[in-house]
């Protein structure tokens, strides 16, 4: 007998892109050459100093549970990172080490989202963000945002769409799928407006280390009430290690700790001990070289896409994504991505997963692959479009 499932599951949509991934795997199994530019994962892996630190931790048996808040050396290293990179004095006691950014977002939503309340976020945005809200019986209120707003929320949007049911905003800067950031001054206005309404501001900064234009800044500079999510997956190239962190106001720490104890016990102890090494000068030097390579790829792929006929209305300033308008080439982004996979052997992601506003008009490309793969993909796409009726 099948158990009766919870009604909240109806609010969680599947990843449509997984159908593309399954089809790509089938074609590879048949011997086809497939270039995958749909995966939001660095093609680099953990730096050698991090791997060495993990091996040392295992060799001396640092494998037990840790505090739910994380080991002190890692919390202190993260705090020092904020001081060194952003000039911010963040108390280590405000930092909660988590099992990836996903766990950080779950903890934040568990602490802040009331059933029946709304959380504002842009359309397009990372689909899991709205599902984290739905998991705690809140509702993501997706606000259409186009190139004129860098596919981000603006202060005007927040004020126009705030209702008595609104609890707060969930932003990402830089963003998946667009690779765009919210300008500092605009983000300050948003935080101020939310603060005036006694709401919360959560900012997902997992791509903050991969910003290419302008001086880096963190939303933490805008006040201690701003909640920030970060991760070791993107800049630090540790996707499978499942390690992230959350920065919360001091008074929230005991409540988040209580949730973390019950939901996760702790993040992986091996990953935590390895994570400390991420902030060593040797590791940072490696990450900065890789960041420069990501920028080189961006500077190649954006004009190459435009040459083919895609419109890239906003040059991405961070992450490793390009959000491109394909309406000059096809009527349906979903159908186009299927055709590009089947006929050209190139995987791109339709806008369908990121919200209805740009679903049929845009595709997302990840340039987290080698320059050789990017160049070959462009060659294949040029041939594909030249042969289309």
C-alpha positions in Angstrom: 0.0 0.0 0.0 1.4 3.4 -1.0 1.6 5.9 1.9 -0.5 9.0 1.7 2.0 11.7 0.6 2.1 15.2 2.1 0.2 17.9 0.1 3.2 20.2 0.1 4.8 18.0 -2.5 2.4 19.6 -5.0 4.4 22.8 -4.5 7.7 21.3 -5.5 8.3 21.2 -9.2 10.8 18.7 -10.8 13.9 19.9 -12.7 13.0 19.9 -16.4 16.6 20.0 -17.2 17.0 16.5 -15.8 15.2 15.2 -18.9 17.9 16.8 -21.0 20.5 15.2 -18.8 19.0 11.8 -19.3 18.8 12.2 -23.0 22.5 13.4 -23.1 23.5 10.3 -21.2 21.6 8.1 -23.6 23.4 9.7 -26.6 26.8 9.3 -24.9 26.0 5.6 -24.3 25.3 5.3 -28.0 28.8 6.7 -28.8 27.9 10.3 -29.5 30.2 13.2 -28.5 28.3 15.5 -26.1 29.5 18.9 -24.9 27.6 19.6 -21.6 27.2 23.3 -20.9 24.1 22.8 -18.8 25.8 21.9 -15.5 26.3 24.5 -12.8 29.4 22.9 -11.5 33.1 24.0 -11.8 35.1 21.7 -14.0 37.9 22.2 -11.5 38.1 20.1 -8.4 39.3 20.8 -4.9 42.8 22.4 -4.7 45.6 20.1 -3.6 46.1 21.8 -0.2 42.5 21.0 0.5 42.8 17.4 -0.5 46.0 17.1 1.6 44.2 18.6 4.6 41.4 16.1 4.2 43.9 13.2 4.1 45.6 14.5 7.3 42.3 14.7 9.1 41.4 11.1 8.1 44.9 9.9 9.0 44.6 11.2 12.6 41.0 10.2 13.0 39.2 13.6 13.0 36.0 11.8 11.9 33.6 12.4 14.8 30.6 14.7 15.0 31.4 18.3 15.5 29.4 21.2 17.0 26.3 21.9 14.9 27.7 25.4 14.4 31.0 24.0 12.9 34.5 23.7 14.1 36.0 26.9 15.5 39.1 27.0 13.2 36.8 27.0 10.1 34.4 29.7 11.5 37.4 31.8 12.4 38.9 31.3 8.9 35.7 32.4 7.3 35.6 35.5 9.5 39.1 36.3 8.5 38.2 35.8 4.8 35.5 38.5 5.2 38.1 40.8 6.8 40.7 40.2 4.2 38.5 40.4 1.1 35.7 42.7 2.1 37.2 44.7 5.0 34.4 43.5 7.3 34.7 42.5 10.9 32.3 39.6 11.2 32.3 37.8 14.5 33.0 34.0 14.1 30.1 33.5 16.5 27.7 34.7 13.8 28.9 32.0 11.3 27.1 28.7 11.1 28.9 26.0 9.0 26.4 24.0 7.0 26.1 20.9 4.8 26.3 23.0 1.7 24.4 26.2 0.8 21.2 24.1 0.4 21.3 23.3 4.1 22.0 27.0 4.9 19.0 28.0 2.9 16.8 25.4 4.6 17.9 26.6 8.0 17.3 30.2 7.1 13.8 29.4 5.8 13.0 27.1 8.7 13.8 30.0 11.1 12.1 32.8 9.2 9.2 31.5 6.9 5.8 31.2 8.5 3.1 29.1 6.8 1.0 31.1 4.4 3.5 34.0 4.1 5.2 35.2 1.0 8.9 35.7 0.1 9.7 38.0 -2.8 12.3 36.8 -5.4 13.0 37.6 -9.0 11.8 35.7 -12.0 14.2 34.3 -13.3 15.9 32.7 -10.3 17.3 29.5 -9.1 14.4 27.1 -8.8 15.4 25.5 -5.5 15.1 28.8 -3.7 11.4 28.9 -4.2 11.2 25.3 -3.2 13.0 25.9 0.1 10.3 28.4 0.9 7.6 26.0 -0.1 9.1 23.3 2.1 8.1 25.4 5.1 4.7 26.1 3.6 5.4 29.6 2.5 5.0 30.9 -1.0 7.6 32.4 -3.3 6.2 35.5 -5.0 8.1 35.6 -8.3 8.4 39.1 -9.7 9.1 39.4 -13.4 12.5 41.0 -14.0 14.1 41.7 -17.4 17.4 43.0 -18.7 16.6 46.6 -17.7 16.8 45.4 -14.1 19.7 43.0 -14.7 17.1 40.1 -14.1 17.2 41.1 -10.4 14.8 42.7 -8.0 14.9 46.4 -7.6 13.8 48.5 -4.6 10.9 49.8 -6.6 9.7 46.2 -7.2 10.0 45.3 -3.6 8.0 48.3 -2.5 5.3 47.7 -5.2 4.9 44.0 -4.5 5.1 44.0 -0.7 1.8 43.0 0.9 0.6 42.2 4.4 1.5 38.6 3.7 5.1 39.4 2.7 7.7 38.2 5.2 10.9 39.1 3.4 13.1 38.8 0.2 15.4 36.1 -1.0 18.0 37.4 -3.5 21.1 36.0 -5.2 24.0 38.1 -6.2 25.6 37.1 -8.5 22.6 35.0 -9.7 22.0 31.6 -11.2 20.8 31.6 -14.0 21.9 35.0 -15.2 25.4 35.6 -13.8 24.3 39.2 -12.9 24.8 41.0 -9.6 22.7 43.6 -7.8 24.5 47.0 -7.8 25.6 47.9 -4.2 23.6 51.1 -4.0 20.4 49.3 -5.2 20.9 46.4 -2.8 21.3 49.0 0.0 18.0 50.5 -1.0 16.3 47.1 -1.0 17.7 46.3 2.5 16.5 49.6 3.8 13.0 49.2 2.4 12.7 45.6 3.8 14.0 46.8 7.2 11.3 49.5 7.3 8.7 46.8 6.8 10.2 44.6 9.6 11.0 41.9 7.0 14.1 39.8 6.5 16.7 39.9 3.7 18.4 36.7 2.7 21.2 37.1 0.1 22.7 34.0 -1.6 26.3 34.9 -2.2 27.6 31.5 -3.3 29.0 33.1 -6.5 30.4 36.2 -4.8 33.9 34.9 -5.1 33.5 34.7 -8.8 32.8 38.3 -9.6 34.8 39.8 -12.5 33.9 43.5 -12.7 34.2 46.1 -10.0 35.2 45.9 -6.4 33.9 42.9 -4.5 31.4 43.6 -1.7 29.2 41.5 0.5 25.6 42.3 1.6 26.9 41.9 5.2 28.3 45.4 4.8 24.7 46.7 4.9 23.9 45.7 8.5 24.0 42.9 11.0 20.3 42.0 10.2 21.2 40.9 6.7 21.4 37.1 6.4 24.0 35.8 3.9 24.4 32.3 2.4 27.7 31.1 1.0 29.3 27.8 -0.1 32.5 26.0 -0.8 31.1 24.6 -4.0 31.7 27.4 -6.6 34.8 29.6 -5.9 36.4 26.8 -3.8 35.4 24.1 -6.4 34.1 21.6 -3.7 30.7 20.7 -5.0 30.6 17.1 -3.7 32.0 17.9 -0.3 28.7 19.5 0.8 30.1 22.4 2.8 28.7 25.9 3.1 28.0 28.6 5.7 25.3 30.9 6.9 25.9 34.3 8.6 23.1 35.5 10.9 22.5 38.1 13.5 24.0 37.2 16.9 20.6 36.8 18.5 19.5 34.3 15.8 22.5 31.9 16.4 20.9 29.9 19.3 17.7 29.3 17.3 19.6 28.3 14.1 21.9 26.0 16.2 18.8 24.3 17.6 17.5 23.7 14.1 20.9 22.5 12.8 21.3 20.1 15.7 17.9 18.4 14.9 18.0 18.6 11.1 21.6 17.9 10.3 23.6 17.2 13.5 26.6 18.8 11.8 28.3 19.3 8.4 30.8 16.6 7.3 33.7 16.7 9.8 36.2 15.7 7.1 35.0 18.5 4.8 35.2 21.0 7.6 38.8 20.2 8.4 39.7 20.3 4.7 37.8 23.6 4.3 40.1 25.4 6.7 42.9 24.9 4.1 40.8 26.7 1.5 41.9 30.0 3.0 45.6 29.3 3.0 47.7 31.5 0.7 48.6 28.5 -1.5 44.9 27.6 -2.1 43.8 31.2 -2.6 46.5 31.6 -5.3 45.1 28.5 -7.1 41.5 29.8 -6.9 42.4 33.2 -8.2 44.1 31.6 -11.2 41.0 29.5 -11.9 38.8 32.6 -11.5 40.9 34.4 -14.1 40.3 31.4 -16.4 36.5 31.6 -15.8 36.7 35.3 -16.8 38.7 34.4 -20.0 36.0 31.9 -20.9 33.2 34.5 -20.3 35.0 37.0 -22.5 35.1 34.4 -25.3 31.7 32.9 -25.1 29.5 36.1 -24.8 30.6 37.6 -28.2 30.6 34.1 -29.8 27.0 33.6 -28.8 26.1 37.1 -30.1 27.8 36.3 -33.4 25.6 33.2 -33.9 22.4 35.2 -33.3 21.7 34.9 -29.6 21.0 38.2 -27.8 22.9 38.6 -24.5 21.2 41.7 -23.2 23.3 41.9 -20.0 26.9 40.8 -19.9 27.3 38.6 -16.8 29.6 40.0 -14.2 29.9 36.9 -12.1 29.3 33.1 -11.7 29.8 31.1 -14.8 26.5 31.5 -16.7 25.3 33.4 -19.7 21.5 34.0 -19.9 20.8 34.5 -23.6 17.7 35.4 -25.5 17.1 32.9 -28.3 13.9 34.4 -29.7 15.7 35.6 -32.8 16.6 32.0 -33.6 13.6 30.0 -32.4 10.1 30.3 -31.1 10.5 27.9 -28.1 13.7 27.7 -26.0 12.7 24.3 -24.7 12.3 22.8 -28.1 15.5 24.5 -29.3 17.6 23.0 -26.5 16.3 19.5 -27.4 17.2 20.0 -31.0 20.6 21.4 -30.2 21.3 18.3 -28.1 20.0 15.8 -30.6 21.5 17.4 -33.7 24.6 19.2 -32.5 25.5 17.3 -29.4 25.5 20.4 -27.2 23.6 20.7 -23.9 22.2 24.0 -22.9 19.4 24.7 -20.4 16.0 26.3 -21.3 14.6 29.1 -19.2 11.7 26.8 -18.1 13.2 25.8 -14.7 13.9 29.4 -13.7 10.4 30.8 -13.7 7.6 31.5 -16.3 8.6 35.0 -17.3 11.6 34.0 -19.4 10.8 30.3 -19.8 10.2 30.2 -23.6 12.6 33.0 -24.7 15.9 32.4 -22.9 18.5 29.7 -22.5 21.2 29.4 -19.9 24.7 28.4 -20.8 27.3 27.3 -18.3 30.9 28.1 -19.2 32.3 25.8 -16.5 34.0 23.7 -19.0 37.3 23.9 -20.9 38.0 26.5 -23.5 38.4 23.7 -26.0 34.9 22.5 -25.3 33.5 26.0 -25.6 35.2 26.5 -29.0 34.0 23.2 -30.2 30.4 23.9 -29.0 30.4 27.2 -30.9 31.6 25.4 -34.1 28.8 22.9 -33.7 26.1 25.5 -33.0 27.2 27.6 -36.0 26.8 24.5 -38.2 23.5 23.6 -36.5 21.9 27.0 -37.2 23.4 27.2 -40.7 21.6 23.9 -41.6 18.3 24.7 -40.0 15.4 25.3 -42.5 
